[in-house]
């Protein structure tokens, strides 16, 4: 296994694309490389001269903490480049302080970097040896980062995309406290990061008032430094969104094409909140089939038809009722065998295509794969696709529908699953009152609901796992990976005993995944009770109380690998009401389904 700090071939290939002229000579590429290298050198110099020096002569906590915060600020100056061009290195510089599970070999890699150091600095007894080890690793990453910077150039398409992604990162991860949850330096770091972007703007082709927009945002951040009191809604709507919107306009005016990247978020997105910027068909290898509408219609008919189950008594809609926001309203639905229930709660299918893995244990990589799993599951539908093909093939109406959708009158397993998946992919909402407000309808949310959003993205820490704007576990700004968490969900609402479901551990047998479950969407949760993978909580009030107490550990359960912080949120009764009021603004309109 190669060491993580070696230059990766794929990264080098990406970086080595010839730099496109932006009104300057080729020297501009060299100038940008030199600028980035200086920023890395400053980070490395501070790491050695300040932080490591303190570790050689153990300092008192406040001095060490201040030095650590300054180090983080230095990293934020070149974070945009590392995260965009070197993601495999970035995760070991400022990734989440959780083990990384690499597949298919199933190798568990321990976390390293700034977030690990944050936990060490704040321990009751500081482990100076462990901290020093992390600084040594950081220095090795600096070598790799500089090698990658020196090896390649930066195209205009990449620079525009990288800058936009950094603003998206600030909105979704920076000001929410995702990567500095304990020291809560996200507001100050956002100001540092945005200020640094003004030094990159001159390398872009095209003219606009981008610097003015960025400087206004930095001023707002600097004038409102309190993490809990910070008005994230105002910052996003009035300062961050105008930056990326102006950036997109400048790119278009300059004739710079959007970079071609396959993913959930379309690269043409002016902001994170515009209509139609997420692509439910992102896993399709080719462009959308011109027969898509026919495929959706066929999939919808199959979705409501009992023909796919051997008993002919159950369809997909038996558990995913559109009147209940494509859930069933039950803690756990009945299994086909009398007296048994299904293993887990039925999640909504609305917006389910906007994730990168399916089921609570993330075992399925696509909706097609998920459909096959559900149909063949003996407790759910106990279907036989070969038998279904025979039945569908003698139904002239179905044969015609398959012919219209796939240009073949032959019914195949692949087309059955494709059609069902196409229908589910059409179940995209993102038309809630929250969405309307973010798109300019200032009457769509009231003062209390806006306060609830600020709690969601701030003090309550919800947005550090349920990422804006999808409010699920797909990690922005790349939106390429779906997270799972160990929450410590109890078996019953009284919280006396841990639920025994092993979660992802049953799929991938490694300790960090014991009782780990997918971070599901908060969208439409006002309409999709009961909650959690086992349906243990009947109301949103119960769910908020669970998180407020610190998850399972906060309830007094013994959980060695809980990833949810066990520190109480200390939400007041009023704050809990505001939080729930905001969550209810995420309810989509169902009229189109």
Helices and strands as residue ranges (DSSP letters): H 9-15, H 27-46, I 47-52, H 53-56, H 61-76, H 79-85, H 87-94, E 100-102, E 107-109, H 114-121, H 128-151, H 156-169, I 170-174, H 186-201, H 210-223, H 232-235, I 236-240, H 241-253, H 292-303, G 306-308, G 316-318, G 322-324, H 367-376, H 385-393, H 396-406, H 413-425, H 433-438, H 447-456, G 462-464, E 484-485, G 504-506, G 511-513, E 517-518, G 525-527, H 540-549, H 551-554, H 573-583, G 584-586
